[in-house]
Amino acid sequence: MTTTEERLRRYFPVPFVAAVTLLALLVLLTPNLITFGNPAAGSLETQAYLVVDRASGDNVTHLYLRSLGNARYHSVRIDLAIHAPWPPPANLSAVNWTRSINETNVLVAALATVADPFLANVTVVYVDPAGVTEQYIGEFEFHFSGGDLNVATFTPGLASVSPTPQDTLPVYLPLLALPLS
């Protein structure tokens, strides 16, 4: 072995060089996970999330409906029942939905309320360029108590959320995806 090779190995050990080379190859060969075009229905970029936020010391709860990517939703509907009992009712069929927003062709929908507790019924429709439709739904009840956000879900297939301290908000709640066509 020559002295030049020994000097290079001292500054560039083989395991280090191999790890850096492998990492560089992975970075170059890995495709982008989120596109900036019109994503396909059911893809990661179109997954709808209900974002719940309330600043510390504030009594206004903000709801935002958005995707992970830049999905433009065909329609968004958020219904609120502002005089809801806590703990949550067993059945939502008798609930009086008193406030709602309907948006079409939007990236984000937003709604604010001072009600506590309150119910939210969310429906989102996404249509991709090929005409494939995906619907996202979720029914939740929210209640702030003792500095924590308590969330109950009425949608089968959605996981329950444990109490979240208000100072760690926002919380992202995924909606249930239902392919329509």
C-alpha positions in Angstrom: 0.0 0.0 0.0 1.3 3.4 -0.9 1.5 6.3 1.6 -1.0 8.3 -0.4 -3.6 5.5 0.0 -2.9 5.3 3.7 -3.4 9.1 4.1 -6.7 9.1 2.2 -8.0 6.2 4.2 -7.2 8.1 7.4 -9.4 11.0 6.3 -12.0 9.0 4.3 -12.6 5.7 6.0 -14.4 3.1 3.8 -17.6 2.8 6.0 -18.0 6.6 5.9 -17.5 6.8 2.1 -19.9 3.9 1.6 -22.6 5.5 3.7 -22.3 8.9 2.0 -22.3 7.3 -1.4 -25.4 5.2 -0.6 -27.2 8.3 0.9 -26.3 10.4 -2.2 -27.7 7.6 -4.5 -31.0 7.4 -2.5 -31.5 11.2 -2.6 -30.9 11.2 -6.4 -33.1 8.2 -7.2 -36.0 8.7 -4.8 -39.0 10.2 -6.6 -40.9 13.2 -5.1 -43.7 12.0 -2.8 -45.8 15.1 -3.3 -46.4 16.5 -6.7 -47.4 20.1 -7.6 -49.8 19.1 -10.4 -53.3 17.7 -10.1 -52.9 14.6 -8.0 -54.8 11.3 -8.5 -57.9 10.7 -6.3 -57.0 8.6 -3.3 -53.3 9.6 -3.3 -51.4 11.0 -0.3 -51.7 14.6 -1.6 -55.6 14.5 -1.6 -56.1 13.1 1.9 -58.3 15.6 3.7 -57.5 16.7 7.3 -59.6 18.7 9.7 -57.2 21.0 11.6 -58.4 22.2 15.0 -56.6 25.1 16.7 -57.2 27.4 19.6 -54.6 29.9 20.9 -53.8 29.7 24.6 -56.0 32.0 26.6 -58.5 32.3 23.7 -62.0 31.1 23.6 -62.3 30.9 19.7 -61.8 27.5 18.1 -60.6 27.6 14.5 -61.3 24.7 12.1 -59.4 24.4 8.8 -60.0 21.8 6.2 -57.0 21.1 4.0 -54.9 18.4 2.3 -51.3 17.4 2.7 -50.5 18.6 -0.8 -52.1 21.2 -2.9 -55.4 19.4 -3.7 -58.1 21.7 -4.9 -61.3 20.2 -3.6 -64.5 20.1 -5.7 -66.7 20.8 -2.7 -66.3 21.2 1.1 -69.1 21.2 3.6 -68.7 21.7 7.4 -71.8 21.7 9.6 -71.7 22.7 13.2 -74.1 21.9 16.1 -73.2 24.5 18.7 -75.5 23.4 21.6 -74.1 19.9 22.0 -74.1 18.0 25.2 -70.9 16.5 26.7 -70.3 13.6 27.0 -71.3 13.0 23.4 -74.7 11.7 22.5 -75.0 8.1 21.5 -76.8 9.0 18.2 -76.4 12.0 16.0 -79.8 11.6 14.2 -81.5 14.1 16.5 -78.7 16.8 16.3 -79.7 20.2 15.1 -77.0 21.4 12.7 -77.3 25.2 13.1 -74.3 26.6 11.2 -72.6 25.5 8.0 -70.2 26.5 5.3 -70.2 25.3 1.7 -67.2 25.9 -0.5 -66.5 24.8 -4.0 -63.2 24.7 -5.9 -61.0 25.5 -2.8 -57.6 24.5 -1.4 -58.6 25.3 2.2 -61.9 26.0 4.0 -62.0 27.7 7.4 -64.5 28.2 10.2 -64.4 29.6 13.7 -66.7 29.2 16.7 -66.9 30.2 20.3 -69.2 27.3 21.1 -68.0 24.7 23.6 -68.7 21.8 23.3 -69.7 21.6 19.6 -70.2 18.9 16.9 -68.7 19.1 13.4 -69.9 17.1 10.4 -67.4 17.3 7.6 -67.8 16.2 3.9 -65.2 16.8 1.2 -65.3 15.7 -2.4 -62.2 15.6 -4.6 -62.4 14.9 -8.4 -59.1 14.2 -10.2 -58.4 15.1 -13.9 -59.5 11.7 -15.0 -62.9 12.1 -13.4 -62.3 9.7 -10.5 -64.0 10.9 -7.4 -63.0 10.5 -3.7 -65.1 11.6 -0.8 -63.7 12.3 2.7 -66.0 12.3 5.8 -65.9 12.8 9.5 -68.2 13.5 12.5 -66.5 14.8 15.6 -67.4 16.4 18.9 -65.0 18.9 20.5 -64.9 20.0 24.1 -62.2 22.1 26.0 -61.9 21.2 29.6 -59.1 21.8 32.1 -56.8 23.1 29.4 -57.2 20.1 27.2 -59.0 19.5 23.9 -61.2 16.4 24.1 -62.3 14.9 20.8 -64.9 12.2 20.2 -65.4 10.7 16.8 -68.6 9.1 15.5 -67.2 7.9 12.1 -66.4 4.2 12.0 -62.8 3.7 10.9 -61.4 6.8 12.4 -59.3 6.5 15.5 -60.2 8.3 18.7 -58.0 11.1 19.9 -56.8 11.3 23.4 -57.0 14.6 25.3 -54.6 17.2 23.7 -53.2 20.0 25.8 -54.3 23.4 24.4 -50.7 24.7 24.2 -49.7 21.9 21.8 -52.5 22.6 19.3 -53.1 22.5 16.3 -54.2 18.9 16.0 -54.7 17.2 12.6 -57.6 14.8 12.3 -57.6 12.7 9.1 -61.0 12.1 7.5 -62.2 8.8 6.3 -61.7 8.2 2.5 -64.6 6.7 0.5 -63.9 6.1 -3.2 -67.0 7.0 -5.2 -66.0 6.0 -8.8 
